[in-house]
Amino acid sequence: MNPQELLKRYAAGKTNFKGFSLNGIDLAKADLIGANLQLADLENANLTFAFLTRANFQQTNLSRAQLAGANLNQATLVKAKLSDANLHGASLQGADLRSAQLTLADLMDANLIEADLRNADLSGANLTGACLRGANLRQEDRKYVANLRGANLRQADLEGANLRGADLAYVNLSEANLANVTFQAADLHGANLSKAYLKGANLSDAQLAVANLEEADLTNVLANRVDLSEAKLNRAILYGIRLADAILQQATLQDAVLTRSNLNLADLSRADLSRAQLQSATLVETYLGRTNLKNADLTDAILTRAEISSASLLDAILTGTTMPDGSIHA
């Protein structure tokens, strides 16, 4: 079917194109609002700047399709094939992308506000500058697990998004807005979160081993039981963070701000906290075996029953610090 015939049918009120073979069709700037293109073949199709609001693309083949600038708000794209598709600047606000295949797709500057991306495969996708505020990527009983492994989300806006249990290993989230994002039990090992804004986020039970969080803002983050072993947190702001029972073995936190943080029962063995700010931090029963605390500021910190016998406290500030034996340092 050629573009003219399809658009003529649509204008006449015939919106059902289910299962049609439309490989390579040119529908740039076309108005197909509410059209049913379920199971259609639109591989290599040109839908640049097309109006596709509330259209049905369930299980549709859109591999390598051109969708730059297209309006796909509230569209149904469940199990759609969008591998290598160009969605640069497309609007997918409120779209249903459950189980969609978006591997290597270009979603740069795309609008994915409140989109449902559960079980979507975004591995290797480019989401630089994309807005995913309120997007749903959570895991539900292992049935819906979003895969963003290796995706580029640099400077993306994910404020308030639900990424519980998502696969974000080696993802690039540098300079991203991750305020109030739920990362609970997510896999972020090896991820790049340098200079990311994570204020109020939930990282409890998340895997962040070997991740890069240098100069990131983790103010008031909930990160109990998180694995940050060998992670880089130099110059990070962790004011008021809750890291109870967390693993920070061999992590680097040089010049990090940990004022009023909760590190109770955490494992900081062989971590580097030189010049770190730990004023009024609580480290009850924290393990500090061979931890580097040189020049760290522990003013008014609480170290009750903490293991510090092999830690380096050279030139550390201990004014008002509660020591492991309960005594107050002068």
C-alpha positions, 0 to 999 in steps of 0.5 A, a space after each residue: 500500500 502506498 502512502 497516499 492510499 493509506 492516508 486516503 483511507 484514514 481520512 475516510 474514517 478507516 483506521 484499522 491497518 492491523 497486520 499491514 505490510 508497510 515496509 519502508 513507507 514514507 509517512 513523514 508528518 502524517 496524521 494517524 492519531 488513534 490508528 491501529 497498526 498492531 502487528 504491522 510491518 513498518 521496518 525502515 518506515 519514515 514517520 518523522 514528525 508524524 502525529 501518532 497520539 494514542 496509536 496502537 503499535 502493539 507487536 509492530 515491527 518498527 526496526 530502524 524506523 525514522 520517528 524523530 520528532 514524532 508525537 507518540 503520546 499515550 501510544 501503545 507500543 507493547 512488545 513493539 520492535 524498535 531496535 535501531 529506531 530513530 526517536 530523537 526528540 520524539 514525545 512518548 509521554 504516557 506511552 505503554 512500552 512494556 516489553 518493547 525492544 529498544 536496543 541501540 535506539 536513539 532516544 536523545 532528548 525524547 520525552 518519556 514522562 510517565 511512560 511504562 517501560 517495564 521489561 523494556 530492553 533499552 540496552 545500548 540505547 542513547 537516552 542523552 538528555 531524555 526526560 523520564 520523570 515519573 517513568 515506570 521501569 520497576 521490577 514486579 515479581 521478576 516478571 517485568 525487569 527493565 534492561 538499560 545495560 550499557 545505555 547512555 543516559 547522560 544528563 537525562 531527567 529521571 526525577 521520580 522515576 521507578 527503577 526498582 530492580 532494573 538492570 542498569 549495569 555500566 549505564 552512563 548516568 553522569 550529570 543526570 537528574 535522579 532526584 527521588 528516583 527509586 533504585 531499590 535492588 537495582 543493578 548499577 554495578 560499573 555505572 557512571 553516576 559522576 556529578 549526578 543529582 540523587 537527592 532523596 533517591 532510594 538506593 537500598 539493596 542496590 548493587 553499585 560495586 565499582 560504580 563512579 559517583 565522584 562529585 555526585 550529590 547524594 543528600 538524604 539518600 536512603 542506601 541501607 545495605 547497598 553494595 558500594 565496594 570499590 566505588 569512587 565517591 571522591 568529593 561526593 556530597 553524602 550529607 544525611 545519607 543512610 548507609 546502615 549495614 552498607 558495604 564500602 570495602 575499598 571505596 574511595 571517599 576522598 574529600 567526601 561530605 558525610 556530615 550527619 550520615 548514618 554508617 551504623 554497621 557499615 563495612 568500610 574496611 580499606 576504604 579511603 576517607 582521607 579529608 572526608 567530612 564526618 561531622 556528627 556522623 554515626 558509625 555505631 559498630 562500623 567496621 573500619 579495618 585499615 580504613 584511611 581517615 587521615 585528616 578526616 573531620 570526625 567532630 562530634 561523630 559517634 564511633 560507639 563499638 566501632 572497630 578502628 584499631 587498624 584504621 589510620 587516624 593521622 591528623 584526624 579531627 576528633 573534637 567531641 567524638 564518641 570513641 568506641 569505648 564510649 569516652 568523649 575525645 577532648 
